[in-house]
């Protein structure tokens, strides 16, 4: 499983196509989009809209990511150190992209080496984030449950994922 580093103590799980469209629709120029997440309400709107989910409070180090669906689970109950529920995510291009949050300072620096791309069918999903250790490795499991319409967002933006 591919691993990426937790830049600025976090990651962002996002839909590149929808993020680009949001930035264009709201006339948000430049390559430093991290500032839109921390300096105004655009970050909250992007998250609540199911475009990008910040995963903050992560120890420095390398982490793997995987997707599970519905009742499937990659991490056993006793392997989960932290969990966060009620996230909303929309897939439009059959992919979920994950990158260290620091790369949002210059999105042109995001490439296949420093990011992870996971396949998922298009549509709306409610997501649970599980973080834990699997076979001695740090793993984030994104548990996706397909929805017919946009689910209600109740994700906790203050969840920290310090473990292991």
N, C-alpha and C positions, 0 to 999 in steps of 0.2 A: 504494500500500500504506500502511495506517495505521501510524503510529509512536507509541511511548510512551516516556516518560522512565525512566531507570534509577534509581528512588528508592532511597536508601541503598545505592547501588552494586550493585543487583541486581534480579532479577525473581523471581516465583514463577509456575510453570505449574501450574494446579490444576483440579480438578473441584469446582465450587461445591456441588453436591448432596452428594457424598460427604464434603466437608470439613464441611459443616453437620451431617451425620449423625454424624461422628466426634466433633465437639465436644459434641453432645447426648448421645451414648452414654457419653462419658467425663466428663460433668458439668463441662465447661470453660466457665464463664460469661464474659460481657463481650464487648466489641467489639475489644479489643486481643489479637489472637491471635498476634501476633509473639512475645509473651513465651513462648508455649507452644513455639515453635520454638527459642528460645535458652536458656530457663531450666530445661528438663527433657527427658526422653526422648520426649515426645510428638512433637516435630519429626521425630526419626529414624523413629518408628513411622509417622507420616503419610506420610513419603517412601517408606519401604520397602513400604508398603501400596499404593502407586500412586495416592495421593490428591493429593499436591502435591510438586513438585520445585523446590527452590531453585536459582537460577542466580546465583551470587555472584561478586564480583571483577569487576565490570563498570564500565568508565569511565563517568563522567557523560556523558549525551547521550541522543539519541533513537535508537530501534532499531525495526526492523520484524521481524515473525515470520511464518513460513509453515510449512505442513505438507507434507511429501512422504511418499510411501508406498513401502515395499519398495525396489525398485532405482531408483525415480525420484529425481532430485536437482535441487534448485534452485541450489545452489552447486557450481561445478566444483571439481575437486580443487585447482587452483591458487588458488582464491578462499577456501578454508577456512584460517582462522588458528588456530582452536582446535576440538577435538572431544572429546566425552565420550560414552561408550557404556554399555550395560547398565542403563539406567533402566527402570523399570516404570511403566506408567500405565493406569488404568482409566477408560473413558468410559461413563457411564450416561445422559446426557442429550443425546447427540449434539453435545457441545461441549467445547472445550478453552478455558480462560480463562487469560489472562496479565495480570499487573499488576505494577507496581513494588513491591518488597518493603516499602517504607515504608508503603504503604497497609494493610498488615496490622496496623499500630498502631491503626487504626480502620476495621474492615471496612465500616462504614456509609458511608464516603467513596468506596467503589469504585463507579464508574458507567461508562457507555458511553464517556465522553470520555477517561478515564484508564486504560482497559483494552482488551484485544483479545480478541475471541471468534472462534474458528475452529471450523468444522464438522468432525466426524468421526463415523463410525458407532460405535455402542456396542460394547464388548468390551474385552478385554485387549490391551495392546500392549507390545512392547519398543521402547524409544526410544533413538535416538542424537541428540545435540545437536551441530549444526555451527554455528560462528560465523565470519562472514567479511564481506568486502566484495563487493557485487554492484552494478555500475553506480555506484560511488562512494557507496553507501549501506551502513550497517551492518545486517546481517541475521542473525537466528537462524533456522536451519532445523531443525524438529523432524521427524526421519525416523522414521516409525511403521511397525512391522511387526506385523500382526495375529497373535494367538496364541490357541489353543484354550483354554488355561488360564493362570493367573497365571504369568508368567515369573519366573525367578530374578533377584533384585535384586543387582547388583554395581556400581551407580553410584558414582562418586567424588565425595563431597560436598565435597572440597577443590579441585576444578577451578576455576580462575579464568579469566575470559574477557576479559582485557585485550588489546585489539588495535586496530589502525587508529587 
